[in-house]
Amino acid sequence: MKKACVLTAYAVAALTLAGCGAATIAPNYQSTNPDLMRIGGDTPSQKEPETINMGSYCLQVVDKWKTDGKTPDGQTIWTKDSFRKVIPCR
């Protein structure tokens, strides 16, 4: 019984090492919507706050780009925060 447990432990260790040594999938840093995330380059341009008339009230939308880390190859990851605030209509 002891031999079977030792053999099983070696088999699990060998499978684990083989799995870790296999080729990994290359990361893909792309977004289907580049208005939300961009990779590399300088800070994306900030646009002016937008006011949307919702009928009985207005909504002010402000978008701000921020750096959100780096890719393994050193490119900056840019993500966009969107802030919404209810304001009176003019």
C-alpha positions in Angstrom: 0.0 0.0 0.0 2.8 2.4 0.9 4.5 1.7 -2.5 1.2 2.6 -4.3 0.9 5.9 -2.5 4.5 6.8 -3.2 4.0 5.9 -6.9 0.9 7.9 -7.1 2.6 10.9 -5.5 5.4 10.7 -8.1 2.9 10.4 -10.9 1.1 13.5 -9.8 4.3 15.4 -9.4 5.4 14.4 -12.9 2.1 15.4 -14.4 2.3 18.8 -12.7 5.8 19.5 -13.9 4.9 18.4 -17.4 1.8 20.7 -17.4 3.8 23.7 -16.2 6.6 23.0 -18.7 4.2 23.0 -21.7 4.0 26.0 -24.0 1.8 28.7 -22.6 -0.8 30.7 -24.6 0.5 34.1 -25.7 -1.5 36.9 -24.0 -3.8 38.9 -26.3 -4.1 42.5 -25.0 -6.9 43.7 -27.3 -10.4 45.0 -26.5 -13.4 44.6 -28.7 -14.2 48.2 -27.7 -11.2 50.5 -27.9 -13.3 53.3 -26.3 -12.9 51.4 -22.9 -9.3 50.2 -23.0 -6.2 50.9 -25.0 -2.7 49.4 -24.9 0.5 51.5 -25.2 1.1 55.0 -26.5 0.4 58.3 -24.7 -2.6 59.2 -22.6 -5.7 59.1 -24.9 -7.3 62.5 -25.3 -9.8 63.6 -22.8 -13.1 64.9 -24.2 -15.2 67.7 -22.7 -18.0 66.7 -20.3 -21.2 65.8 -22.2 -24.7 66.8 -21.0 -27.5 64.4 -22.0 -31.2 65.5 -21.7 -33.1 62.6 -20.1 -36.5 64.3 -20.2 -37.2 65.4 -16.7 -33.5 65.8 -15.8 -30.1 66.1 -17.4 -27.1 63.8 -17.0 -23.6 65.1 -17.1 -21.1 62.4 -18.3 -17.3 62.9 -17.7 -14.8 60.3 -19.1 -11.3 60.2 -17.7 -8.5 57.9 -18.9 -6.1 56.4 -16.3 -3.1 54.1 -16.4 -4.1 50.7 -15.0 -0.8 48.8 -15.0 1.6 47.5 -17.7 1.6 44.4 -19.9 4.4 41.9 -19.5 6.2 43.5 -22.4 6.1 46.9 -20.7 3.3 48.7 -22.6 0.9 50.9 -20.5 -2.7 49.7 -20.1 -5.1 52.6 -20.3 -8.7 52.2 -19.0 -11.5 54.8 -19.0 -13.6 55.7 -16.0 -17.0 57.2 -16.7 -18.5 59.5 -14.1 -22.2 60.4 -14.3 -24.0 63.1 -12.3 -27.6 64.4 -12.4 -27.8 68.1 -13.0 -30.6 70.5 -13.7 -31.4 71.1 -17.4 -30.9 74.6 -18.8 
